[in-house]
Amino acid sequence: MPGKLMVVVGLMALGAVLNLVAGGILSAVLEVVLIVGVLAGNDGVRTFLRGLAAIQILWTITVLAGAATLTNSPALLLAGIIAITSCAYFIWALGQDDVREWMFRKNFKLDDGSDPPPSL
């Protein structure tokens, strides 16, 4: 598994644990289901996570713009920067060729030394 994908899975696992601590059981369960999908090599989950990260970036920018008129909190700005940075990392990492190839090989249960079947 590529290192950048391990970081993505680690961040997702941290999110699931924090959701459990906060009492968001349904959110934690959904997070675990998405982690299992990534580890299984499901390309649909990879694409879904990239789209979800893009939506989260837009939502964070919207919330920060609205909150800027109400308060001038450096902590809120820092939280927004962390949220945008982590989502941007998800989009970047899940779009890398080595991650896509690893997920393809994992999904179709190909050995590391074998090539995929030739396309016609």
Secondary structure by P-SEA (a helix, b strand, c coil): ccaaaaaaaaaaaaaaaaaaaacaaaaaaaaaaaaaaaaaccaaaaaaaaaaaaaaaaaaaaaaaaaaaccccaaaaaaaaaaaaaaaaaaaaaacaaaaaaaaaaaacccccccccccc
